[in-house]
Amino acid sequence: MKQKTLLALVGTVALATGVIIAWFVAQSQNNSAPEYFQPFPQPRQLTAVELVNQNGQTVTNQEVFNGHWSLLFLGYTFCPDVCPTTMAALSKIYPDLKSISTTEPIQVVFVSVDPNRDTPERLASYVEYFNAEFVALTGEHKQLFPLTRSLGLMYAIAESTDNPNYLVDHSASVVVIDPDGFAIGRFKPEFNPGEVAVSDSVQILTDMPDVIKNH
């Protein structure tokens, strides 16, 4: 009788152990770590600024970012290579990004750091070329500089703006901002000699479901 009781107890423990192991396996599969996304050590609180969107409206951080998952890219419309390439890549994956299961919609935000040339009208035309749903913003440098620093990005105008074709140096990463308006990490491009350094859109699309799920 004692032997039967012992066997029953062993069987119960084995069953319980199996259930626990199966649960942990399921959890690890459901919470897989993003492969390409580079999280910041701590979420970054963005500097509070007022910018102007492509419709000429003055907007705040809360109005733009709260309630959305945002993929933010810094650039300018006269950019000859990185900007149009990145925007085209984001446009290509945008329908798939929108199909990701999340209670907060995903949006693409383009921030121009060239307010001298990038008027709201030009920004509207620029983003509409890639996707009419994209958000475009710009503002005075006294607003843009602290915002970009809080995003972990940078930009610099290294030559005189008297030259109508002046270039602007800027980060090429795509920053992820959560629905509470905090920058949580980025997709950083690889730099290969002779190639335009842009963030890989396939990597973004691959990781975003896990970024959202694990946040």
C-alpha positions as CSV (number, residue, x, y, z in Angstrom):
1,M,0.0,0.0,0.0
2,K,2.8,2.3,0.9
3,Q,4.5,1.5,-2.3
4,K,1.4,2.4,-4.3
5,T,1.1,5.7,-2.4
6,L,4.8,6.4,-3.1
7,L,4.4,5.7,-6.8
8,A,1.3,7.9,-7.0
9,L,3.2,10.7,-5.3
10,V,6.1,10.3,-7.7
11,G,3.7,10.4,-10.6
12,T,2.0,13.5,-9.3
13,V,5.4,15.3,-8.8
14,A,6.5,14.3,-12.3
15,L,3.3,15.5,-13.8
16,A,3.6,18.8,-12.0
17,T,7.2,19.2,-13.0
18,G,6.3,18.6,-16.6
19,V,3.6,21.2,-16.5
20,I,6.0,23.8,-15.0
21,I,8.7,23.0,-17.6
22,A,6.1,23.3,-20.4
23,W,4.9,26.7,-19.0
24,F,8.5,28.1,-18.9
25,V,9.1,26.9,-22.4
26,A,6.0,28.5,-23.6
27,Q,6.9,31.7,-21.8
28,S,10.3,31.8,-23.4
29,Q,8.8,31.3,-26.8
30,N,6.2,34.0,-26.3
31,N,8.8,36.5,-25.0
32,S,11.6,36.0,-27.5
33,A,14.3,38.7,-27.4
34,P,14.5,41.0,-30.4
35,E,17.6,40.1,-32.5
36,Y,18.5,43.4,-34.0
37,F,16.8,46.1,-31.8
38,Q,19.3,47.9,-29.5
39,P,17.5,48.9,-26.3
40,F,18.7,51.9,-24.3
41,P,19.9,51.0,-20.8
42,Q,17.0,53.0,-19.5
43,P,14.0,54.5,-21.4
44,R,14.9,58.1,-22.4
45,Q,12.4,60.9,-21.4
46,L,12.2,63.2,-24.4
47,T,12.8,66.9,-23.9
48,A,9.5,68.8,-24.0
49,V,9.4,70.8,-27.2
50,E,6.9,72.4,-29.6
51,L,7.3,71.6,-33.3
52,V,5.4,72.2,-36.4
53,N,3.9,69.3,-38.5
54,Q,3.4,69.1,-42.2
55,N,0.0,70.7,-41.8
56,G,1.5,73.8,-40.3
57,Q,0.1,73.0,-36.8
58,T,2.1,73.5,-33.7
59,V,2.3,70.2,-31.7
60,T,3.8,68.9,-28.5
61,N,5.5,65.6,-27.7
62,Q,2.4,64.3,-26.0
63,E,0.2,65.1,-29.1
64,V,2.6,63.4,-31.4
65,F,3.8,60.3,-29.5
66,N,1.4,59.4,-26.7
67,G,-0.8,56.5,-27.6
68,H,1.3,55.3,-30.5
69,W,4.3,53.2,-31.1
70,S,6.6,55.5,-33.1
71,L,9.5,54.8,-35.5
72,L,11.3,58.1,-35.6
73,F,13.8,59.0,-38.3
74,L,15.9,62.2,-38.3
75,G,16.8,63.9,-41.6
76,Y,16.0,66.5,-44.2
77,T,14.2,66.6,-47.5
78,F,17.3,67.7,-49.5
79,C,19.3,64.7,-48.2
80,P,20.7,62.9,-51.3
81,D,20.9,59.3,-50.1
82,V,20.2,58.1,-46.5
83,C,16.9,59.9,-46.0
84,P,15.0,58.9,-49.2
85,T,16.4,55.3,-49.0
86,T,15.3,54.9,-45.3
87,M,11.9,56.5,-46.0
88,A,11.3,54.3,-49.0
89,A,12.2,51.2,-46.9
90,L,9.9,52.2,-44.1
91,S,7.1,52.8,-46.6
92,K,7.6,49.3,-48.0
93,I,7.1,47.6,-44.7
94,Y,4.5,50.0,-43.3
95,P,1.5,47.9,-44.3
96,D,3.0,44.9,-42.4
97,L,3.9,47.1,-39.4
98,K,0.3,48.2,-39.2
99,S,-0.8,44.6,-39.1
100,I,1.2,43.8,-35.9
101,S,-1.1,43.0,-33.1
102,T,-1.1,45.9,-30.6
103,T,-3.6,48.1,-28.9
104,E,-1.6,51.2,-29.8
105,P,-1.1,51.9,-33.5
106,I,2.3,52.2,-35.1
107,Q,3.3,55.4,-36.9
108,V,6.4,56.6,-38.8
109,V,7.7,60.1,-37.8
110,F,10.1,62.1,-39.9
111,V,11.8,65.0,-38.1
112,S,13.5,67.5,-40.3
113,V,16.6,69.2,-38.9
114,D,16.7,71.6,-41.8
115,P,14.0,74.1,-40.9
116,N,15.6,76.8,-43.2
117,R,14.5,74.9,-46.3
118,D,11.9,72.4,-45.0
119,T,8.7,74.3,-44.8
120,P,5.5,72.5,-43.7
121,E,4.4,72.6,-47.4
122,R,7.6,70.9,-48.5
123,L,7.4,68.4,-45.7
124,A,3.9,67.5,-46.7
125,S,4.9,66.9,-50.3
126,Y,7.9,64.9,-49.2
127,V,6.2,62.5,-46.8
128,E,3.2,62.1,-49.1
129,Y,5.5,60.8,-51.8
130,F,6.4,57.9,-49.5
131,N,3.2,57.5,-47.5
132,A,0.4,60.0,-46.8
133,E,0.0,58.6,-43.2
134,F,3.6,59.4,-42.2
135,V,4.0,62.3,-39.8
136,A,6.6,65.1,-40.5
137,L,7.9,67.6,-38.0
138,T,10.3,70.4,-37.9
139,G,11.0,73.4,-35.7
140,E,13.6,76.0,-34.6
141,H,17.1,74.7,-33.8
142,K,16.6,75.7,-30.1
143,Q,13.8,73.0,-30.1
144,L,15.5,70.5,-32.4
145,F,18.9,70.3,-30.7
146,P,17.6,69.3,-27.2
147,L,15.1,66.9,-28.7
148,T,17.7,65.1,-30.8
149,R,20.0,64.8,-27.8
150,S,17.3,63.3,-25.7
151,L,16.7,60.8,-28.5
152,G,20.4,59.8,-28.4
153,L,20.8,61.3,-31.9
154,M,22.8,64.2,-33.4
155,Y,22.9,66.5,-36.4
156,A,25.2,69.3,-37.5
157,I,25.2,71.8,-40.4
158,A,28.9,71.8,-41.3
159,E,28.9,74.3,-44.1
160,S,27.4,77.8,-44.8
161,T,23.7,77.9,-45.5
162,D,24.5,80.5,-48.1
163,N,25.2,77.6,-50.4
164,P,21.7,76.5,-51.5
165,N,22.9,72.9,-51.8
166,Y,24.4,72.7,-48.3
167,L,24.4,69.3,-46.6
168,V,23.4,68.3,-43.1
169,D,25.2,65.6,-41.1
170,H,22.7,63.5,-39.1
171,S,22.2,60.2,-37.4
172,A,20.8,57.4,-39.5
173,S,19.3,55.3,-36.8
174,V,15.5,54.7,-36.4
175,V,14.5,55.3,-32.8
176,V,11.5,53.5,-31.2
177,I,9.3,55.6,-29.0
178,D,6.8,53.8,-26.8
179,P,3.1,54.9,-26.3
180,D,4.1,56.8,-23.1
181,G,6.5,59.0,-25.2
182,F,9.8,57.5,-24.0
183,A,12.6,56.5,-26.4
184,I,13.4,52.9,-25.6
185,G,16.0,52.0,-28.2
186,R,16.9,52.1,-31.8
187,F,17.7,50.2,-35.0
188,K,21.2,51.2,-35.9
189,P,22.5,50.8,-39.5
190,E,25.6,48.8,-40.3
191,F,28.4,50.8,-41.9
192,N,30.0,49.1,-44.9
193,P,32.5,50.7,-47.2
194,G,30.9,51.9,-50.4
195,E,27.4,51.5,-49.2
196,V,24.7,53.9,-47.9
197,A,24.3,53.3,-44.2
198,V,20.6,52.8,-43.6
199,S,18.7,50.9,-41.0
200,D,17.6,47.5,-42.3
201,S,13.8,47.5,-42.8
202,V,13.6,43.7,-42.7
203,Q,15.3,43.8,-39.3
204,I,12.8,46.4,-38.1
205,L,9.8,44.4,-39.2
206,T,11.3,41.2,-37.7
207,D,11.8,42.7,-34.3
208,M,9.0,45.1,-33.8
209,P,6.4,42.4,-32.7
210,D,8.9,41.3,-29.9
211,V,9.7,44.8,-29.0
212,I,6.0,45.6,-28.4
213,K,5.3,42.2,-26.7
214,N,8.2,42.4,-24.3
215,H,7.8,46.1,-23.4
